[in-house]
Amino acid sequence: TEMELEITKLDGNLITATNRWRRIGDKDRIVEEAMGTFSLDDPTRFVLAEAGISGDDVSSGIFNGVYLDDVIMVTYAGPGTGVAFAAQLVKKDPSK
């Protein structure tokens, strides 16, 4: 699966995110939106609650993550669909 997670900081410790993903070989991406927060005690740690908005394979779930050295490490649990995974996401090289 390919995944793009775009996180934007809002006021205080609030964050919003757009998750665009697709299975390898698929053309269209599934788009899901999330809202969450990062820890004031440790701003590298965050939690996002996600809701699907497009496509047949959307799900709702929770991301629990940490951001260190331009790498995001997340675990995801989608209790409604039974989807769970762990991933390491690296910042996209703008030249590619």
Secondary structure, 3 states (H helix, E strand, C coil): CEEEEEEEECCCCEEEEEEEEECCCCCCCEEEEEEEEECCCCCCEEEEEEEECCCCCCCCEEEEEEEECCEEEEEEEECCCCEEEEEEEECCCCCC
